């Protein structure tokens, strides 16, 4: 520290404790889901239902078309609204 400067800690210990607690509560479902996936993978390897996969042949192309077109239309909508609000023609080039 430089001479004459005072470092003051203005953070609250309770706020830090609450933030760390909320972080642990937020990460708990993630780790619980990972543990559940690992356990089910280990215990259900011998069952035939675990090896059966049903995927319709057109599911992937249909979902790709839906989500790609949805994202395209959302970008068009947002850029059009931004152009109408601001009037900047460069925003039109986004969508």
C-alpha positions as CSV (number, residue, x, y, z in Angstrom):
1,X,0.0,0.0,0.0
2,X,1.1,3.5,-0.7
3,X,1.8,5.8,2.1
4,X,-1.2,7.9,3.2
5,X,-3.8,5.6,1.6
6,X,-6.2,3.7,3.8
7,X,-7.9,0.6,2.5
8,X,-11.4,0.3,3.9
9,X,-13.3,-2.9,3.5
10,X,-16.9,-1.9,2.9
11,X,-18.2,-5.4,2.1
12,X,-20.5,-7.1,4.6
13,X,-19.7,-10.6,5.9
14,X,-23.4,-11.5,5.9
15,X,-23.7,-10.6,2.2
16,X,-20.7,-12.7,1.4
17,X,-22.1,-15.6,3.4
18,X,-25.5,-15.3,1.6
19,X,-23.9,-15.2,-1.8
20,X,-21.8,-18.3,-1.1
21,X,-24.9,-20.1,0.2
22,X,-26.9,-19.2,-2.9
23,X,-24.0,-20.4,-5.0
24,X,-24.1,-23.8,-3.2
25,X,-27.9,-24.0,-3.5
26,X,-27.7,-23.2,-7.2
27,X,-25.0,-25.8,-7.9
28,X,-26.7,-28.6,-5.9
29,X,-29.2,-29.6,-8.6
30,X,-26.4,-29.7,-11.2
31,X,-24.3,-32.1,-9.2
32,X,-27.4,-34.1,-8.2
33,X,-28.3,-34.6,-11.8
34,X,-24.8,-35.6,-12.8
35,X,-24.8,-38.2,-9.9
36,X,-28.2,-39.5,-10.9
37,X,-27.1,-39.9,-14.5
38,X,-23.9,-41.8,-13.4
39,X,-25.9,-44.0,-11.0
40,X,-28.6,-44.9,-13.6
41,X,-26.0,-45.6,-16.2
42,X,-24.2,-48.0,-13.9
43,X,-27.3,-49.8,-12.6
44,X,-29.3,-50.0,-15.8
45,X,-26.6,-51.4,-18.2
46,X,-28.1,-54.9,-18.2
47,X,-31.7,-54.0,-18.9
48,X,-33.0,-54.1,-22.4
49,X,-35.0,-50.9,-22.0
50,X,-31.8,-48.9,-21.3
51,X,-30.4,-50.0,-24.7
52,X,-33.6,-49.3,-26.7
53,X,-33.5,-46.0,-28.4
54,X,-36.5,-44.6,-30.3
55,X,-35.8,-41.7,-32.6
56,X,-38.1,-41.0,-35.5
57,X,-36.2,-40.6,-38.8
58,X,-37.4,-37.0,-39.5
59,X,-37.1,-35.7,-35.9
60,X,-33.7,-34.1,-36.4
61,X,-34.4,-32.4,-39.7
62,X,-37.7,-31.1,-38.4
63,X,-36.3,-29.7,-35.2
64,X,-33.3,-28.2,-36.9
65,X,-35.7,-26.4,-39.3
66,X,-37.9,-25.2,-36.5
67,X,-35.1,-23.8,-34.3
68,X,-33.0,-22.3,-37.1
69,X,-36.0,-20.6,-38.5
70,X,-37.1,-19.4,-35.1
71,X,-33.7,-17.9,-34.3
72,X,-33.8,-16.2,-37.8
73,X,-37.2,-14.7,-37.2
74,X,-36.3,-13.5,-33.7
75,X,-33.2,-11.7,-35.1
76,X,-35.4,-10.1,-37.8
77,X,-38.0,-9.1,-35.3
78,X,-35.5,-7.5,-32.8
79,X,-33.6,-5.7,-35.6
80,X,-36.8,-4.3,-37.1
81,X,-38.0,-3.1,-33.7
82,X,-34.6,-1.5,-33.0
83,X,-34.7,0.2,-36.4
84,X,-38.2,1.6,-35.8
85,X,-37.2,2.9,-32.4
86,X,-33.8,4.4,-33.2
87,X,-34.0,5.0,-37.0
88,X,-30.4,3.8,-37.6
89,X,-30.2,2.0,-41.0
90,X,-27.2,0.0,-39.9
91,X,-29.4,-2.0,-37.6
92,X,-31.4,-3.2,-40.6
93,X,-28.3,-5.0,-41.9
94,X,-28.4,-7.3,-38.8
95,X,-31.7,-8.9,-39.8
